[in-house]
Amino acid sequence: MFTNEERQKQRTGKYGTSREQYLQELVTEFQKTPNEESKEQIVAHLANFAYDPYNYNFFRKLNVLDLFLDCITESNEKLVEFGAAGICNCCADPANAAVIVKNGGISLMISCLSSPVQNTVLSAIAALYYLCIPSTKRS
């Protein structure tokens, strides 16, 4: 379900953690943890937040899009799967798409097409649909 500022204030309450702060905590935890399973869970969680346009400014500010792209280069297939899903979930937004394309996302998503994981391939196909437009032809 999509959210907005008013709904977020209601859900967070007077003393709750803001969405931006929560996302920052997830990114920090991902960067600090040596545990692969924890990293998988964090990236999966971030990919779920990528559905909601409310989070897009936070994603760009916190470099979550770069985190997703970095995951695609990992040898861990779960990180690749969830990184590709995160890109797929937020790439329809033009500002996100511009960041993704600028940072080599088209070639990374193309590399996902040969993944043995069906969800990774499906995420790549859907993302490439939004990323491969006339203005990105050279990428």
N, C-alpha and C positions, 0 to 999 in steps of 0.2 A: 504494500500500500504506500502510495506517495504521501509525503508529509509537507508541511509548511511551517513557518516560524511559530504561528499560533498553536498549532497542534503539538509542535515540539516542546513548547513551554508548558503545555498542559501535561504532557507525558513525563517531562523531566522534573517538574516541581520546583519549588523555591530553592532547594539545596542540592539538586541533582547535578550530575555531570553533563555539560553541554555536549552536543554531538561532535563538534570540532575537537574538544578535549578528549572525548572517548576514542575518536579515530586516531588522534595523535598517540594515545596510549597504546593502541593496537600496533601502529607503525613502530613505535619505540620497542615494544615487546618483540616484534618480529626481528628487528635489528639486533637485539641483545641475546635472544635465546639461541643456544646451540642445538636444541632439540628439534629434529626434523618434523616430528609429528605435531609439535606445537606450531611450527611455521606453517604447516599444511592447514591446520585449523584456523590460524589467523588469516591467511590468504583467502580461504573459503569464506570466512566471515566478512572480510572486506569486499569480496566479490558480490556477496549478497547486498551489501550497502550500495553497490554500483548500480543497482536498478533505479534508485531514487534520485531524481534531478536535484533534490534538496542538498544532496551531499557533493555535488560536482565541484562547487567552488572550494570546498574543503579538500577534495581529492587533488585538485590542481595545486593548492597551497601547500599541502603536506607531501606532495610528490608520490601519491599512491599510484598514479598511472605508470610512473617509472618503476615502482616496486612490482607492478604486474608484469611489465615488460622484462624486468630482470628475472622474474620467476620463469619466464618462457625459455630462458637460456640455461636453466638448471638441468641436471641429469635426473632429478627426482620427478617422475611422471605426474605425481599428484600436484606438485608446485606448478608444473607446466599447465596441467588441466585447469587449475583454479586461476592461474594468471591469465590464461586465454579467456576463461569465463568472465573475469573481471573486465578485461578489455572489451569483450563482446557486449557486456551489460551496459557499458557507458559510452560506447563509441558513436552512437547515433547523435549525441550532442556535438554540434560543430566545434565548440571550444575544446572539448576533450579530443575530438578527432584530430584537430590541428596539432595538439601536443603529441599524440600518439604517432602521427605521420612524421612530425619533426624529429622524433626520437627513434626512428627506424622501425616503427611498429608494423608497417606493411610487410617488410621482408621477414620479420619475426613471425607474423601470423601466417605467412606463406609456408614457413618452415613447419608450422603446426599441422599442415595438411597431410603430412606423412606420418603423423603420430599413430601409434598402435591403439591409442585411447579414443574411442568413438566420440566422447563428449568434447575432447580437445579439437578434433576435426570439425565437429559441428559448430563449435564456438568460432573457430577460424573462418569457416565459410560465411557465417552470419556477419562477423566483424568485417571481413573483406568486402562484403556487399556495401557496407557503409563507408569504408575507407577508400575504396578504389573508385574514385569519381574523376571527372575530367581534370580538375585542378591538381590532382595528386598523381597524374599519369607518369611523371618522371620518377616518382618515389618507388 
